[in-house]
């Protein structure tokens, strides 16, 4: 089986598991006891002011370079009730035959969401600016547009699972991309949480890839 098929199979299993947890949580919601006055309210990431840092790993396919590693820092700020602003800086580097390629990207997005008993459905719209340079490629840069949707499910008081899909138009590279992903967030306490993300990038005019990310978040 090719690396591409392995990545696709892994993503489908992860997405199915996330959706299964969400459906189970929705089915059990009617049996959850009414919270006592003054009890802590369960929270995911939406609607919470937080900053975080994550380590990233990308499977780029069978061509060299086949792997990229990096990190990103991000900040989320609610502007008004049910509307968040997120700013994200991402740095990635890949090596092949002693040569390196570096990509940097800045993303800014607005996310509007609804509060429902079974979860928080949301839509996202944003823009990004991307730089690529390296020993074996010509330096280039360009901006892109993003539109996406998903649902944040609170599957337990401290756990939220978020399946999502994004469409990205990289205008500077004349490239379209569909991102299918799922995030799982565990809240240690009111101030700290961790987020695991798996995302499959279906890239038109280029090789598809799979991204993995593990981060820690501080909630203000």
N, C-alpha and C positions, 0 to 999 in steps of 0.2 A: 504494500500500500504506500502511496506517495506521501510526502510530508504534508502536502495540501489536503489530502483526504484525511490524514490523521488529525490535522487541525480542525477541519470541518466537523469530524465526528466528535472530537472533544467539546467543541462549542455547542453542538446540538445536545449533548448529554448535560452540559452545564445549564443550558437554557431550559431544558425539560425539567431538571431538578428544581430550578428557581421557580418556574411556573407551577410545579407540583406543590411546593411549599406554600405558594401564594394561594392556590385554590384550597388547600387544606385549612389555611388560616381563615379564609373567607367562610368556609363551611362551618367552622367552629365558632365564629364570631357571635352567633346567637346564644351560645352557651357560656360566654364569658361574663363573669359577675360584674355588676355595675361598680365602678371605682368608688372608694370611700372618699368623702370630702377631705381635701388636703393631700390626697395620695399623689405621688409623682406621675406625671403624664408621659406615656411612651412617646419617643421621638425618633425619627430617622434623621436624614440630612436636610430634607426640604424644610424651609422656614427657619433654619438654625444658622446663626452667625458663627462661622468657624474658619480656621486656617489649617492647612495640612501639608505634608510632604510625603511622597510616595516613590518607591523604587519600581522601575518598569523593565520588562523583558518582551522583545518582539521576535516572533518566528517569521522571517521574511520569505520563506519558501526554499526551494532547492538551489536557486542560483546564488553565487557568491556576490556580496556577503549574505549569509543565511540567517544571521542573528544580529540584533541590535540591543544594547542595554543603555539605561539612562535613569533619569529621575524627573520629577516635576513638583512644583510648589503651586498652591492654589489658595484662593480666598473666596468665601461665599458670604454675601451680605443681603439680608432681606431689605428691600426698598420700602415696600408697603406690605400689608397682609396679603399673602399668597402670591408674591412676586419677588424672586431672588435675582441678584446680580452675581455672576461668577467670573473671576479673572484667573487664568491658568498660564503658567510658563512651563514649557516642556523642553528637555534637552535629551537627545539620543545620539549614540555613536555606534557605528558598525566597522568591523575590521575584515579585510580580505587581502591575502598575498602581501602582507606587510603594509598595506595602505589603509587609510581610515576615511570614513565619510561621517560628517556631523550634521545633524538637523536640529534646528531650534524653532520653536513655535510659540506664539502668544495667542491665546483664545480669550474672547470676551463674549458672554452669553447672558440672555435674560430667560428665566424659567418661570412660567406661570402655572399654578397648580390649584386643584380643588381639594377640599378636605371632606372625605367620606368615611363612613364607619369601616369599610373594607380596605381603604387605602387612599393614596393621593395620586390621581391621574394628572399628568403634566404635559406641557408642550414647551419646547426650547427653540430659541432662535439666536444665532450668534455670528460673529465674524472672527477670522484669524489671520495672522501674518506669519509666513513660514520662510525660513532661510535654510538652504542646503549648500554645503561646500565640502571639499575633500581633495585628497591627492589624485583621485582618478575620475573626478567629475567636475564639470564647470560650475562655478558658483551661480546660484539662481535664487530668486525669491519671488513671492507673490502672495496675494490675499485670497481667502476662501470664504464661503458662506455655508452656514449650517442650519438645518431644521430637523427637529427630532421630537419624539413622543415616547411615553412609557408610563409605568405605574410604580410607585413606591408602596410596597405591601409591608405592614407591620406584622411579622409572623410570630413575634414574641415581644414582651416588654422591652428587651434590650437588643432585638434583632430586626433589621429591615432588609428586605430583598427587593431589588429594583431591576426588572427586565426592561430593555429599551431598544429603540432603533433610531438611527440618525441617517440623514442624507447630507453629504458634504460635496460642495462644488468648489474644486480648487481652480479658480479662474486663471491664476498665474501659470499653471501647468496644463490647462485645458483637460482636466481630469475629474471624473465623477466617482463617488464612493458611497457605498451603503455600509454602515456599521451596525452589527447586531451584537448586543452585549447584555451582561447581567452583573449587578453589583450586590454584594452582601456586606452589611455594616453591623458591627457589634459595638454596643455602647457600654464601656466599662463602668462609667459613672457620669454625672452630669457634664463634666469637663472633657473627658477623653473617649475617643472611639477609634476603631480601626476598620478599614474598608478593603475588601478584596474584589478585584474587577477582572472579568474575562471578556474579551471583545474580538469578534471576527470581522475583518475588513474586506469587503467585496469590492475590489478596486477595478474599475473599467480602464482599459488601456494600460494596465500594469499588473504585476503579480500580487495575488491576494496574500494577506498576512493575518497572523493571530497575535493579539497583545494580551499581556498579563500584568497586573499592577497590584501592589500591596502598600497601603499607606496608613498613616496615623494622623488623626485630626484632633485639634483642640477647639472646644466650643466655648465661646465667650458668654 
